[in-house]
Amino acid sequence: MLSDLKRIIDQISRDRGFDRKLLIEAIEEAVQSAARKKLGSRREIEVRYNEEYGEVEVFQFRTVVEEVMDEQTEIDFVSAQILDPDVQLDDELGEKMDNIADLGRIAAQSAKQVIIHKMKDAERDVIYEMFQDRIGEVVSGIVQRFERGNMIVNLGRTDAILPKDQQIPKRSFKQGDRVRAYLVDVRRGTKDAQLLLSRTHDSFLAKLFEMEVPEIAEGIVKIMGVSRDPGFRAKIAVSSTESDVDPVGACVGMKGSRVQNVVQELQGERVDIVPWSPDPAKYAYNALAPAQVSMVMVDEDAKSLLVIVPNDQLSLAIGRQGQNVRLAAKLLGWRIDVKSEQRYANLEDPGYQSLLAINGIEEALADQLFSRNILSTAVLADAAIEDLTVLRAIGEEQAVYLIQAARKSLGLDPDAPIERKKVELEPLIEEQPFQDALAEDIEAEETAVEETPATDALEGPVAEEHDEPNSQE
């Protein structure tokens, strides 16, 4: 087992990248374990690797005594003097074992197991150190198999795991496919180093752009922020350190070649490239594109933005299920509340405010009441039941409650008879597209407000112009 040991150590160290010193320590420990099993556990055994001769030397140490009581730990004085003429009583005498092959088959097998265990530990440490320095990089590997939805990816010397929740929903891989992913973390496991990958991480998108855009790799164009809805849509904010370099154009590339390569890797995930600005109002203008923005009011203390958009731009600004405003808010790191010009005008109206003062009436419901020309608490108090039940999601019971609440707020008798139907009220504004799409816009705006609630009082500068971000899908 120990023949040609020097050659074996050199080969393993070279081929598998093991620390030579650690490998020698593993062999010494293995031989020591085998020697104890063969010679007895109470013996003092010491194992040393002789670099000059490339062999393992085994020594056993015993105490020099006049009369031996324990042969495993003691040696008589006469025998000790044969080994070392200068020895004295009570000395610890080391004796080299000339033939370690006498350790036996079982002991040799034990030594082999210890060496294998140590080699696995060493390999785990080598892999850990190798990939620890690569955290934050994009790695490439081959799909080996799937375990409960998790993808096992072979990276060459080891496997990594791409958890199910870190895979892009729209992209499917099969065994043998090559896959690229972002290395999130490396952990020391009990058996192997554990490498965790992600394709949904914001930094995966940033790294893909860095690989495609030389100006980013060179530091001329900087990525200032990323927000993603993996597999569907993303926003990336960029700036330039040189005035003659357009950061958006650099990321798009000639005929969109650079951004299309990124989109293809993300299986069609739409990417908006947004010009970054230190001014939060202008940054919000850019981030909410392609929607047009009328006005932005900034609350620096609360890090909150009130964004006013034309009535016909509300759905576009908010996006499907609030996606556009949610991504913009994440990109800025600010809360964003988007309102239409009509709703903002309503908020300034005293009658609208009087409606909001009634318990149970929020902005969405107040908007619906305004759409029926119910412009104040006084008008609501005098309304008929069917004036309200024609509105979406208002039943007869709620209509009665609202009318009674309005009367009570005005000091009127809430229990006075309520008419069931009056002459139909004319719409306040004729042929207004906003009113035609009111139900859809209110539903979308409720989603956005839930994601990015507004503050009570917003003040601050108003941006007058903005750059249009570039979007690719």
C-alpha positions in Angstrom: 0.0 0.0 0.0 2.8 2.4 0.8 5.2 1.5 -2.0 5.9 4.4 -4.5 4.3 6.7 -1.9 6.2 9.8 -3.0 5.1 9.3 -6.6 1.4 8.8 -5.6 1.5 11.9 -3.4 2.9 14.0 -6.1 0.4 12.7 -8.7 -2.7 13.2 -6.5 -1.5 16.7 -5.5 -0.9 17.6 -9.1 -3.9 16.1 -10.8 -6.6 16.9 -8.2 -5.2 20.1 -6.8 -4.8 18.9 -3.2 -2.5 20.7 -0.8 0.5 18.3 -0.5 1.0 19.0 3.2 -2.6 18.1 4.0 -2.3 15.0 1.9 0.8 13.9 3.9 -0.9 14.6 7.2 -3.8 12.4 6.0 -1.5 9.6 5.3 0.3 9.9 8.6 -3.0 9.9 10.5 -4.2 6.9 8.5 -1.1 4.8 9.2 -1.2 5.9 12.9 -4.8 4.6 13.1 -3.8 1.3 11.5 -0.8 0.9 13.9 -3.0 1.4 16.9 -5.4 -1.2 15.8 -2.6 -3.7 15.2 -0.4 -2.9 18.2 -3.0 -1.8 20.8 -4.8 1.4 21.5 -2.7 2.2 24.6 0.6 2.4 22.8 2.2 5.7 22.1 2.5 5.7 18.3 4.1 8.4 16.2 4.1 8.4 12.4 6.3 10.6 10.3 6.7 10.9 6.5 10.3 11.0 5.4 10.5 13.4 2.4 14.0 12.3 1.5 13.2 8.7 1.1 9.6 9.0 0.3 8.4 6.6 3.0 6.4 6.5 6.1 8.2 5.8 9.4 6.4 4.4 12.4 7.7 4.9 16.0 6.4 3.5 19.2 7.3 5.1 22.5 7.6 3.2 25.8 8.8 4.2 29.3 12.1 2.7 30.5 11.5 0.7 33.8 13.3 -1.9 35.9 10.3 -4.3 35.8 7.7 -4.3 33.0 4.1 -4.3 34.2 2.6 -3.3 30.8 4.3 -4.4 27.6 2.3 -1.8 25.5 3.6 1.2 27.4 6.9 0.0 29.1 10.3 -1.5 28.2 12.8 -3.0 30.6 16.1 -1.2 31.3 18.3 -3.9 29.8 16.4 -4.1 26.5 16.3 -0.3 26.3 20.1 -0.1 26.7 20.5 -2.3 23.6 18.5 0.3 21.6 20.2 3.3 23.2 23.2 3.0 25.5 22.6 6.4 27.0 19.1 5.7 28.1 18.1 6.3 31.7 15.2 5.0 33.8 11.9 6.8 33.3 13.0 8.0 29.9 10.5 7.8 27.0 12.3 5.6 24.4 11.2 5.7 20.7 11.6 2.6 18.7 11.3 2.5 14.9 9.2 -0.3 13.5 11.2 -1.7 10.6 8.4 -3.5 8.7 5.2 -1.6 8.7 3.8 -4.2 6.4 3.3 -6.2 9.6 0.3 -3.9 10.3 -1.9 -6.5 8.6 -4.7 -6.5 6.1 -7.4 -5.2 8.4 -5.2 -2.4 9.6 -4.2 -1.6 6.1 -7.9 -1.4 5.0 -8.5 1.0 7.9 -5.7 3.1 6.8 -7.1 3.2 3.3 -10.5 4.3 4.5 -8.9 7.1 6.5 -6.9 8.3 3.5 -10.0 8.2 1.3 -12.0 10.2 3.9 -9.2 12.7 4.2 -8.9 13.0 0.4 -12.7 13.7 0.2 -12.4 16.4 2.9 -9.4 17.9 1.0 -11.3 17.8 -2.3 -14.3 19.5 -0.6 -12.0 22.2 0.7 -10.3 22.7 -2.6 -13.7 23.1 -4.4 -14.9 25.4 -1.7 -11.9 27.7 -2.0 -12.0 27.5 -5.8 -15.6 28.6 -6.1 -15.7 30.9 -3.0 -13.7 33.4 -5.1 -16.3 33.1 -7.9 -19.4 34.1 -6.0 -21.1 36.8 -8.0 -20.0 35.4 -11.3 -22.0 33.8 -14.1 -21.0 30.1 -14.4 -21.8 27.6 -17.1 -22.5 23.9 -16.8 -24.4 20.9 -18.1 -27.8 19.8 -16.7 -27.2 16.4 -15.1 -30.6 15.6 -13.6 -33.6 17.0 -11.7 -34.5 16.3 -8.1 -37.9 17.5 -6.9 -37.8 20.3 -9.4 -34.3 21.4 -8.5 -31.8 21.3 -11.3 -28.5 19.6 -10.7 -25.8 21.3 -12.9 -22.3 19.8 -13.5 -19.6 22.5 -13.4 -16.7 20.2 -14.2 -15.2 19.2 -10.9 -18.4 19.4 -8.9 -22.2 19.7 -9.2 -24.2 22.8 -8.3 -27.9 23.1 -7.5 -30.3 25.5 -9.2 -33.4 25.5 -7.0 -36.8 25.4 -8.5 -37.7 28.9 -7.2 -34.5 30.3 -8.8 -35.4 29.1 -12.3 -37.1 31.3 -14.8 -40.7 30.1 -15.2 -40.9 30.4 -18.9 -37.6 28.6 -19.6 -37.3 24.8 -19.5 -34.2 22.7 -19.7 -33.6 19.0 -20.2 -30.8 16.7 -19.3 -27.7 17.4 -21.3 -28.5 21.1 -22.0 -25.9 23.7 -21.3 -27.1 26.4 -18.8 -25.7 29.6 -17.5 -26.6 30.9 -14.0 -25.4 33.3 -11.3 -23.3 31.8 -8.5 -25.1 33.0 -5.4 -23.3 31.2 -2.6 -20.9 28.4 -1.7 -21.4 26.5 1.6 -19.3 23.8 3.3 -21.5 20.7 3.5 -20.8 17.6 5.6 -19.9 15.6 2.5 -19.4 18.1 -0.4 -19.2 21.8 -1.0 -22.7 23.1 -1.9 -22.9 25.6 -4.7 -26.2 27.5 -5.1 -27.1 29.0 -8.4 -29.8 31.4 -9.6 -31.3 32.7 -12.9 -33.8 35.0 -11.2 -31.3 37.1 -9.3 -31.2 40.7 -10.3 -27.4 40.5 -10.5 -27.7 37.7 -13.2 -29.2 40.3 -15.5 -26.5 42.8 -14.6 -23.7 40.3 -15.2 -25.2 39.3 -18.6 -25.1 43.0 -19.7 -21.5 43.2 -18.4 -20.6 40.2 -20.6 -22.3 41.7 -23.6 -21.3 45.4 -23.3 -17.6 46.2 -23.3 -18.3 49.7 -22.0 -19.7 48.2 -18.8 -16.8 45.8 -18.4 -14.4 48.8 -18.8 -16.3 50.9 -16.3 -17.4 53.6 -18.8 -21.0 52.7 -18.4 -22.3 51.8 -14.9 -25.3 49.8 -13.9 -27.1 51.9 -11.2 -29.9 49.5 -10.5 -31.8 46.4 -11.6 -35.4 45.2 -10.9 -36.9 42.1 -12.4 -40.1 40.1 -12.7 -38.1 37.1 -13.9 -39.2 35.7 -17.3 -41.5 38.6 -18.0 -40.1 42.0 -17.6 -37.1 43.9 -16.1 -35.7 47.4 -15.8 -32.0 48.3 -15.7 -30.8 51.8 -15.0 -27.5 52.9 -16.5 -25.3 56.0 -16.5 -22.1 57.0 -18.2 -18.8 58.4 -16.8 -18.0 60.0 -20.2 -20.3 62.6 -21.7 -19.8 61.4 -25.3 -20.9 57.9 -24.5 -24.7 57.2 -24.5 -25.3 54.6 -21.8 -28.6 53.4 -23.2 -27.2 53.2 -26.8 -24.2 51.2 -25.6 -26.4 48.7 -23.9 -28.8 48.4 -26.9 -26.0 47.9 -29.4 -26.1 48.2 -33.2 -29.6 47.2 -34.3 -30.3 46.0 -30.8 -27.8 43.2 -31.0 -26.5 43.5 -27.4 -29.7 43.7 -25.6 -31.2 41.0 -27.8 -28.5 38.5 -26.7 -29.5 39.2 -23.1 -33.2 38.8 -23.9 -32.5 35.6 -25.7 -30.6 34.2 -22.6 -33.6 35.1 -20.4 -36.0 33.5 -22.8 -37.8 36.6 -24.0 -37.9 38.6 -20.7 -38.6 42.2 -21.8 -35.9 44.6 -20.7 -36.4 48.3 -20.3 -33.0 50.2 -20.3 -33.5 53.3 -18.2 -31.3 56.4 -18.1 -30.3 57.0 -14.5 -30.7 60.4 -12.8 -29.7 61.7 -9.4 -33.0 63.6 -9.4 -35.6 61.2 -8.1 -38.4 63.0 -10.0 -36.6 62.7 -13.4 -35.5 59.2 -12.5 -39.2 58.3 -12.0 -40.1 59.9 -15.3 -37.6 57.6 -17.0 -38.4 54.5 -15.0 -42.2 54.6 -15.7 -41.8 54.9 -19.5 -43.3 54.1 -21.9 -46.1 55.9 -20.0 -46.2 59.7 -20.2 -45.9 61.5 -16.9 -47.5 64.9 -16.2 -46.0 65.7 -12.9 -44.0 64.2 -10.0 -44.1 65.4 -6.4 -41.3 64.3 -4.1 -41.3 63.7 -0.4 -37.6 63.3 0.4 -38.1 62.5 4.1 -40.5 59.6 3.4 -38.7 58.6 0.1 -42.1 58.7 -1.6 -43.2 60.0 -5.0 -46.7 61.0 -6.1 -46.8 60.6 -9.9 -49.6 62.3 -11.9 -50.2 60.9 -15.4 -52.8 61.7 -18.1 -56.1 59.9 -17.7 -55.4 57.7 -20.7 -51.9 56.8 -19.5 -52.9 55.4 -16.0 -53.2 51.8 -17.0 -49.9 52.0 -19.0 -48.1 53.6 -16.1 -49.3 51.1 -13.6 -48.9 48.1 -15.9 -50.5 44.7 -15.9 -51.2 43.7 -12.2 -49.1 46.7 -11.2 -45.9 45.4 -12.8 -44.6 48.6 -14.3 -44.9 50.8 -11.3 -43.7 48.0 -9.0 -40.5 47.5 -11.0 -40.0 51.3 -11.2 -40.4 51.6 -7.4 -37.9 48.8 -6.8 -35.5 50.4 -9.2 -35.6 53.7 -7.5 -35.9 52.3 -3.9 -38.7 54.8 -3.4 -42.5 54.3 -2.8 -44.4 55.4 -5.9 -48.1 56.3 -5.9 -49.5 56.8 -9.4 -52.7 58.9 -9.9 -54.5 60.1 -13.0 -55.0 63.8 -13.6 -58.7 63.3 -13.0 -58.2 61.6 -9.6 -55.6 64.2 -8.6 -58.1 67.0 -9.5 -60.7 65.2 -7.5 -58.4 65.1 -4.5 -58.2 68.9 -4.6 -62.0 69.2 -4.7 -63.7 70.0 -1.4 -66.7 67.9 -2.3 -64.5 64.9 -3.0 -62.8 65.4 0.3 -66.1 65.5 2.1 -67.0 62.1 0.5 -63.6 60.6 1.7 -64.5 61.8 5.2 -67.4 59.3 5.3 -66.5 56.0 7.0 -66.4 53.3 4.3 -65.6 55.6 1.3 -62.1 55.4 -0.1 -60.6 57.0 -3.2 -61.7 54.2 -5.6 -65.4 54.5 -4.4 -65.2 58.3 -4.3 -64.1 58.2 -8.0 -67.1 56.0 -8.9 -69.5 58.4 -7.1 -68.0 61.4 -8.9 -68.6 59.5 -12.2 -72.3 59.5 -11.3 -72.2 63.2 -10.6 -72.4 62.6 -6.9 -70.0 65.5 -6.1 -70.3 66.0 -2.4 -71.7 64.6 0.8 -74.8 66.7 0.4 -75.6 65.2 -3.1 -75.0 61.7 -1.6 -77.4 62.4 1.2 -80.1 63.3 -1.3 -79.4 60.4 -3.7 -81.7 57.5 -4.4 -80.7 53.9 -3.9 -80.5 53.1 -7.6 -78.2 56.0 -8.1 -75.6 54.0 -6.2 -76.5 50.4 -7.1 -75.7 51.1 -10.8 -72.1 51.4 -9.7 -69.8 48.4 -9.7 -69.7 46.4 -6.4 -72.3 48.5 -4.6 -75.4 46.5 -3.4 -78.6 47.9 -2.1 -77.6 47.4 1.6 -74.4 49.3 1.1 -76.2 52.0 -0.8 -78.6 52.6 2.1 -75.6 52.6 4.5 -73.7 55.3 2.5 -76.8 57.5 2.1 -77.5 57.3 5.9 -73.9 57.9 6.7 -73.9 61.1 4.5 -77.0 62.3 6.2 -75.6 61.7 9.6 -72.4 63.6 8.8 -74.6 66.6 7.8 -76.7 66.4 10.9 -79.7 65.2 9.1 -82.1 62.4 10.1 -80.4 59.2 8.8 -83.6 57.2 9.2 -85.7 59.4 6.9 -87.3 57.6 3.9 -84.9 57.0 1.0 -86.2 57.1 -2.5 -85.5 54.0 -4.6 -85.2 55.8 -7.9 -84.8 59.4 -9.2 -84.5 60.9 -12.6 -81.1 59.6 -13.9 -78.3 62.0 -13.4 -76.3 63.2 -16.5 -72.6 62.4 -16.6 -70.5 65.4 -15.4 -68.2 65.2 -18.4 -69.4 63.9 -21.8 -67.4 61.6 -24.0 -64.4 61.4 -21.6 -62.2 58.3 -22.3 -61.2 58.2 -18.7 -64.8 57.6 -17.6 -65.3 54.9 -20.2 -62.3 52.9 -18.8 -62.9 53.8 -15.2 -63.6 50.4 -13.9 -60.5 48.9 -15.5 -58.3 51.8 -14.3 -59.6 51.8 -10.7 -58.8 48.0 -10.5 -55.3 48.6 -11.8 -54.7 51.6 -9.6 -55.9 49.7 -6.5 -53.2 47.1 -7.2 -50.5 49.7 -7.6 -51.5 51.5 -4.4 -51.4 48.3 -2.5 -47.8 47.7 -3.7 -46.6 51.3 -3.3 -48.8 53.2 -0.8 -48.7 57.0 -0.8 -47.8 59.3 2.0 -50.2 61.8 3.6 -48.4 64.9 2.4 -46.0 65.1 -0.5 -44.0 68.1 -1.4 -41.0 68.8 -3.5 -39.6 69.8 -6.8 -41.4 69.0 -10.1 -39.3 67.7 -13.0 -40.1 69.3 -16.3 -38.6 66.9 -18.8 -37.2 63.4 -19.0 -35.4 60.9 -21.3 -37.2 58.0 -22.7 -35.8 54.6 -21.7 -35.3 51.9 -24.2 -37.3 48.7 -24.1 -36.5 45.4 -25.7 -38.5 42.2 -25.7 
